[in-house]
């Protein structure tokens, strides 16, 4: 285990795609949403971001003109999206993600995942000397960064287990999810629901969508404990699941961030053998001969 920790290196183009998707989701929110819609008043004026407590250090609460905060965030997110110098952009990206999540009043949930994912990427990428995060490493990571990178990557996997495991747990507590009716009611939601025509078209397969969602999320939660091969299959399942959510419910930003989280988890490290690939490990266990 110690040897694997000392050689762990999760840097890969997959990690780059994950960072770009998170930045793209945030850029879409800034590009198509005005400050008035981002920070609507609740219970009356004044409009504006939430700046109480720790939120006061967010980019939108430092006293700058809102346009300066917006364009500063855009500049950081564009540099992340194109993959430039991950070592130097990873901390600014977290600060923008934190600021966005802290200051927003109306949220679709993806901002909170973005804040956590970008934070966990800091120990993974501070030792990254690549010029662009799309490329494979040409030089080994400095020894002092291997343990930090491994810990950050394992924390990302733990985040997947927590997010999807919690989602399944809370869904199973509701009778509508157990009976297969949940997606029917979700598609009727006035804010996040599907269009009337699409809801009518999909209503006949509502139970299949309901139980299929539970099965997919259960697999995604368990995949976090498996090796890289299983985790790459989890990316495929997650892409199908979240593309469906984007089409039916319109949660594009949330879907992009969740796909990014799965991609970051699927990046290979030398820790695979330590944590184990579930399928081969199970086969070895089942076929181990008993001692006389």
C-alpha positions in Angstrom: 0.0 0.0 0.0 2.8 2.4 0.9 4.6 1.7 -2.4 1.4 2.4 -4.3 0.9 5.6 -2.4 4.4 6.7 -3.3 3.8 6.1 -7.0 0.1 7.2 -7.3 -0.5 9.6 -10.2 -4.1 10.3 -11.2 -3.3 12.9 -13.8 -4.9 11.9 -17.1 -6.9 13.5 -20.0 -10.1 12.2 -18.3 -9.3 14.4 -15.3 -9.0 17.3 -17.8 -12.3 16.5 -19.4 -13.9 16.6 -15.9 -12.4 20.0 -15.1 -13.6 21.4 -18.4 -17.1 20.1 -17.9 -17.4 21.7 -14.5 -16.1 25.0 -15.9 -18.5 24.8 -18.9 -21.5 24.2 -16.6 -20.6 27.4 -14.6 -19.9 29.4 -17.8 -23.4 28.4 -19.1 -25.0 29.7 -15.9 -23.1 33.0 -16.2 -23.7 33.4 -20.0 -27.4 32.8 -19.9 -28.4 34.2 -16.5 -28.5 37.8 -15.5 -27.4 39.0 -12.1 -31.0 39.7 -11.2 -32.0 36.1 -12.0 -28.9 34.7 -10.3 -29.5 36.6 -7.1 -33.3 37.2 -6.9 -34.8 38.8 -3.8 -36.6 36.5 -1.4 -39.4 38.1 0.6 -38.8 41.5 -1.0 -35.8 43.8 -1.8 -33.0 44.2 -2.0 -31.8 41.9 -4.7 -28.2 40.6 -4.5 -26.0 37.8 -3.5 -26.0 36.2 -0.1 -23.1 37.7 1.9 -23.7 36.7 5.5 -21.1 34.9 7.5 -18.4 33.1 5.6 -20.2 33.9 2.3 -18.8 37.4 2.7 -15.4 36.4 1.3 -17.0 35.2 -2.0 -16.1 37.0 -5.2 -19.6 38.6 -5.5 -19.3 40.0 -1.9 -16.0 41.9 -2.1 -17.5 45.2 -3.0 -16.6 45.2 -6.7 -19.0 46.2 -9.4 -21.0 43.0 -10.3 -19.7 43.2 -13.8 -16.1 42.9 -12.5 -17.0 39.8 -10.5 -18.7 38.2 -13.4 -15.9 38.8 -15.9 -13.2 37.7 -13.4 -15.1 34.5 -13.0 -15.5 34.1 -16.7 -11.7 34.6 -17.2 -10.9 31.9 -14.7 -13.4 29.5 -16.0 -12.3 29.9 -19.6 -8.7 29.2 -18.7 -9.9 26.1 -16.9 -12.2 25.0 -19.7 -9.4 25.2 -22.3 -7.1 23.3 -19.9 -4.3 25.8 -19.4 -1.8 25.2 -16.6 -3.8 23.1 -14.1 -1.4 23.7 -11.3 -2.0 27.5 -11.5 -5.7 27.5 -12.2 -6.9 24.8 -9.7 -7.1 27.1 -6.7 -8.7 30.1 -8.6 -11.2 27.6 -10.0 -12.2 26.4 -6.5 -12.5 30.0 -5.3 -14.9 30.8 -8.2 -16.9 27.6 -7.5 -17.1 28.5 -3.8 -18.1 32.0 -4.6 -20.8 30.9 -7.0 -22.2 28.4 -4.5 -22.0 30.7 -1.5 -23.6 33.7 -3.1 -26.4 32.1 -5.1 -29.9 32.1 -3.6 -31.5 29.8 -6.2 -29.5 26.7 -6.8 -29.9 23.5 -8.9 -27.5 21.5 -6.7 -24.6 21.3 -9.2 -22.9 24.4 -7.6 -22.5 22.5 -4.3 -20.9 19.5 -6.1 -18.7 21.8 -8.1 -17.4 23.5 -4.9 -16.5 20.1 -3.4 -15.0 18.6 -6.5 -12.8 21.6 -7.2 -11.6 21.6 -3.6 -10.7 18.0 -3.8 -8.8 18.5 -7.0 -6.4 21.0 -5.3 -4.1 18.3 -3.8 -4.4 16.2 -7.0 -3.2 19.0 -9.3 -0.9 21.2 -7.3 1.9 18.9 -8.3 0.9 18.9 -11.9 3.5 20.5 -14.2 1.6 19.9 -17.5 1.0 22.9 -19.7 -2.4 21.6 -20.7 -4.6 19.2 -18.8 -5.5 17.3 -22.1 -2.0 15.8 -22.4 -0.6 12.7 -20.7 2.2 13.4 -18.2 5.6 13.4 -19.8 7.5 13.6 -16.4 6.8 11.9 -13.2 5.0 13.8 -10.4 7.4 15.0 -7.7 7.5 12.5 -4.8 6.1 14.9 -2.3 2.8 15.2 -4.2 2.0 11.5 -4.7 0.4 11.0 -1.3 -1.6 14.2 -1.6 -2.8 13.3 -5.1 -3.8 9.8 -4.0 -5.7 11.2 -1.0 -7.6 13.8 -3.1 -8.5 11.1 -5.7 -9.8 8.7 -3.0 -11.8 11.6 -1.5 -13.5 12.2 -4.9 -14.4 8.5 -5.0 -15.8 8.8 -1.5 -17.9 11.8 -2.6 -19.5 9.6 -5.4 -20.4 6.9 -2.9 -21.9 9.5 -0.5 -23.9 11.5 -3.2 -25.4 8.6 -5.0 -25.8 6.4 -1.8 -27.6 9.3 -0.1 -29.8 9.8 -3.2 -30.9 6.1 -3.2 -31.4 6.1 0.6 -33.7 9.1 0.6 -35.6 7.9 -2.5 -36.3 4.5 -1.0 -37.8 6.2 2.0 -40.6 7.6 -0.2 -43.5 5.3 -1.2 -43.7 7.0 -4.7 -40.2 5.7 -5.5 -40.9 2.2 -4.2 -44.2 2.0 -6.2 -42.7 3.4 -9.4 -44.8 6.5 -9.5 -42.1 9.1 -8.6 -41.1 10.0 -12.1 -44.7 10.7 -13.0 -45.0 13.3 -10.3 -41.5 14.7 -11.0 -42.4 15.3 -14.6 -45.5 17.3 -13.5 -43.4 19.7 -11.3 -44.1 23.3 -12.2 -40.4 24.3 -12.0 -38.2 21.3 -12.9 -40.8 19.2 -14.7 -40.9 18.1 -18.3 -42.9 19.8 -21.0 -46.5 18.7 -21.1 -46.0 16.9 -24.5 -42.9 15.0 -23.3 -44.5 14.2 -19.9 -47.5 12.6 -21.7 -45.2 10.7 -24.1 -43.1 9.3 -21.3 -45.8 8.6 -18.7 -46.3 5.0 -19.8 -42.7 4.2 -19.0 -42.7 6.1 -15.8 -42.2 3.0 -13.5 -39.3 1.8 -15.7 -37.7 5.3 -15.4 -38.3 5.4 -11.7 -36.8 1.9 -10.9 -34.1 2.4 -13.6 -32.9 5.6 -11.8 -32.7 3.7 -8.5 -30.7 0.8 -10.1 -28.3 3.2 -11.9 -27.7 5.3 -8.8 -27.1 2.2 -6.7 -24.5 1.0 -9.2 -22.8 4.4 -9.3 -22.6 4.5 -5.5 -21.0 1.0 -5.3 -18.7 1.6 -8.2 -16.7 4.1 -6.1 -15.3 1.1 -4.2 -14.2 -0.8 -7.3 -11.2 -0.6 -9.7 -10.8 1.6 -12.6 -12.5 -0.8 -15.1 -15.8 -0.8 -13.1 -15.5 3.0 -12.6 -15.2 3.6 -16.4 -18.4 1.6 -16.8 -19.9 3.8 -14.2 -19.1 6.8 -16.4 -21.2 5.2 -19.2 -24.1 4.6 -16.9 -23.8 8.1 -15.4 -23.7 9.7 -18.8 -26.9 7.8 -19.9 -28.6 8.7 -16.6 -27.8 12.4 -16.6 -28.4 12.9 -20.3 -31.9 11.6 -19.6 -32.3 14.0 -16.7 -31.1 16.9 -19.0 -33.6 16.0 -21.7 -36.5 15.3 -19.4 -36.0 17.8 -16.6 -33.7 20.4 -18.2 -31.0 20.2 -15.5 -28.1 20.7 -17.8 -25.6 22.3 -15.4 -26.3 19.7 -12.8 -25.9 16.9 -15.3 -22.6 18.2 -16.6 -21.1 18.5 -13.1 -22.2 15.0 -12.1 -20.7 13.5 -15.2 -17.5 15.5 -14.4 -17.4 13.9 -10.9 -17.6 10.4 -12.4 -14.9 11.2 -14.9 -12.6 12.5 -12.2 -13.2 9.3 -10.3 -12.4 7.0 -13.3 -8.9 8.5 -13.7 -6.4 5.6 -13.2 -4.0 5.6 -10.3 -1.7 2.9 -9.0 -4.0 2.7 -6.0 -6.3 0.4 -8.1 -4.6 -2.7 -6.8 -4.8 -1.5 -3.2 -8.5 -0.8 -3.2 -9.3 -3.6 -5.6 -11.2 -4.3 -8.7 -14.4 -5.8 -7.4 -15.1 -8.5 -10.0 -11.6 -10.1 -10.2 -11.3 -10.0 -6.4 -14.6 -11.7 -6.0 -13.7 -14.4 -8.5 -10.4 -15.1 -6.8 -12.2 -15.4 -3.5 -14.8 -17.8 -4.8 -12.2 -20.0 -6.5 -9.8 -20.2 -3.7 -9.5 -23.9 -2.7 -10.2 -24.7 0.9 -7.4 -26.1 3.0 -7.8 -29.6 4.2 
